[in-house]
Amino acid sequence: MTNQKKFDYDAIIIGSGIGGLITGAYLAEQGVKVLICEHHKQPGGNFTSFKRKGYTFDGGIQGCEDGGVFFHLFRRFGLLDRLEFKKSHFAIASPDFYLRVDSVADVGTFYRKLKNIYPHESDGIEQITRDAQACCDFMFSFQKMPNAMYTPWKEALAGFPGWYREHSAAVKYVPEFFQKLTIIMEDYFKQHVSDPDLYRFLCQMSYSGSPASFGLLFLTFLMDYYHPMGGVQVIPDALADYITEHGGEMKYRTLVEEIIMEGDKAQGIRTEAGDIYRAPFIISNGDARRTYLKMLPQDVVPESYKQELRQSTVSESFFTLFLGVDIPPEEIPTRGCSHLLFFPDYRGVDSEAYKSSDDPDVYARAPIDINVNSVHDPSLAPEGKSTVVIQTGAFAEFADNWGTKDGKRTKKYKALKEKVADRLIATAENVIHGLSEKIEVKVSGTPYTFERYTLNSGGASAGWTFHPQKAMNSGLKFLTGFNPPVKNLFQVGHWAMSPGGAPSGAITGRIVSEIVKRRLEWGF
Ligand SMILES: Cc1cc2nc3c(=O)[nH]c(=O)nc-3n(C[C@H](O)[C@H](O)[C@H](O)COP(=O)(O)OP(=O)(O)OC[C@H]3O[C@@H](n4cnc5c(N)ncnc54)[C@H](O)[C@@H]3O)c2cc1C
């Protein structure tokens, strides 16, 4: 499709996270000559796996949350023929309860447990339960709505009346759902409960500052996970194959350092190795601050935009512990679930405590996600052994940036990592008794590990914060987040839309690919 000799490609994508790959797959499929440059040795960004001594660990996201998005995309790009997905079941637990979360009824069961612990907060918890169940019903209905984003619009339109007959309650709930998108989760819980312990416990349900609907949908999200056999990495690998099979090009270990402008338009890139590639459209899938504050000549980025980039807050990161353990998958006591969210106590931890503290002990009370994907996919571990990936929310600011100095790892950094890992293992032993005795492989990662591999500021796991007033591209701005104020430059992935995450990262890829394809057809 390249119609001007001066260009090497029709479009260049910087980064091969899920947003970059979806953009690339759509474009390549339509005959657009596309190049994807990725600084890491493999595609995927936060969709990643790595191997150690016969164990395969998922490095970032631990499964794929469909969100009414991914299976449409996977079907379109043939991934359902190439890969095998298993439903990933979640359970939540504390020292005195275990609950597998499979349906809206389980949402009620969870809050009833809380009512037993906090009987003086019954009325508030009942209201929260009603709202959480209504949000859950709404989300399930909404995800089934025929969507012109993935199906031809005539087909989507024809399917709408049938969907409406079955799901009219969801349509009626839209105003209330949107109203809950405008209230901050913390304010919503404060309206309904006054016990500070319960309040803190509830506020752990989503990223801090999330819209109330996200806090309420927390259990709904857990019901929507799927895991590909072989580990998460097979998803970006299959998308990269799809792109190259359709004429696209993937370049790994290729850091893009500069976006080249011609006049007022982005028209090319320069890599760290000094190679220059030109295209009429440049699409960044990388960190927003890095893209607009470091990779562009600063006079082309409006001052107000730069200020917004500096002032906006990034989302939380994670501390992750990857364990290869000498325990057979059938003896991992998650009762068949691949994920278990464990709350060590009911008092909760305020997210500010992680941010401002320098004491690893704050992690002793942190809720942890215990991911044991080898329970449903034994090929991830040597025979008779298991993978255990423990994750908990973390901030880059903890303990003076985890003891790093000028971005370098110090002795203090390593010691902190060890101490936090120990706290998480101690918590996990409530579930997997004797875990510490069975560890054969132990690797841990801080927010700075995520930053190193994905180049996301502070290891931000989902782009900008979920707090609508502190994030760029939140609310209605999501309609412009993929279209930064530099001509012929687009943004895809979680920095383009807040709240971010995998489904929204993929959606922005779908939208931008359509715009770029049309503009190429119309002659830029
Ligand atoms: C531990 C963890 C758990 C998560 N769990 C969930 C979950 O359960 N549900 C959910 O929805 N989301 C989850 N997320 C978030 C989700 O994984 C991300 O929001 C999503 O994958 C981001 O996709 P992206 O397209 O924005 O790209 P990213 O994953 O951020 O990848 C960007 C890619 O671009 C490359 N890159 C950047 N700059 C350059 C450059 N200059 N040159 C070359 N390459 C560059 C990077 O190397 C990287 O590969 C989780 C994240 C983490 C870390």
The ligand as an ORCA input file, in Angstrom:
! r2SCAN-3c Opt
* xyz 0 1
  C       1.340     -8.117     37.091
  C       0.282     -7.545     36.195
  C      -0.993     -8.083     36.223
  C      -1.980     -7.554     35.403
  N      -3.236     -8.109     35.436
  C      -4.197     -7.617     34.631
  C      -5.491     -8.179     34.629
  O      -5.751     -9.132     35.351
  N      -6.437     -7.664     33.795
  C      -6.162     -6.604     32.965
  O      -7.023     -6.158     32.224
  N      -4.929     -6.037     32.964
  C      -3.953     -6.515     33.757
  N      -2.708     -5.964     33.746
  C      -2.476     -4.828     32.855
  C      -2.283     -5.253     31.405
  O      -1.415     -6.346     31.352
  C      -1.719     -4.083     30.629
  O      -2.532     -2.951     30.839
  C      -1.679     -4.359     29.153
  O      -1.081     -5.593     28.867
  C      -0.921     -3.217     28.488
  O      -0.802     -3.419     27.134
  P      -0.148     -2.315     26.230
  O      -0.553     -2.612     24.835
  O      -0.456     -0.956     26.726
  O       1.430     -2.556     26.270
  P       2.524     -2.936     27.361
  O       2.222     -4.261     27.931
  O       2.792     -1.811     28.259
  O       3.770     -3.140     26.397
  C       4.419     -2.072     25.761
  C       5.513     -2.661     24.875
  O       6.154     -1.624     24.167
  C       7.562     -1.806     24.224
  N       8.180     -0.474     24.108
  C       7.883      0.616     24.837
  N       8.613      1.667     24.428
  C       9.385      1.231     23.422
  C      10.371      1.849     22.603
  N      10.703      3.136     22.734
  N      10.979      1.095     21.650
  C      10.662     -0.210     21.498
  N       9.757     -0.841     22.256
  C       9.122     -0.138     23.210
  C       7.802     -2.457     25.572
  O       9.009     -3.163     25.574
  C       6.587     -3.368     25.686
  O       6.840     -4.624     25.103
  C      -1.690     -6.473     34.543
  C      -0.403     -5.933     34.507
  C       0.586     -6.466     35.326
  C       1.957     -5.874     35.270
*
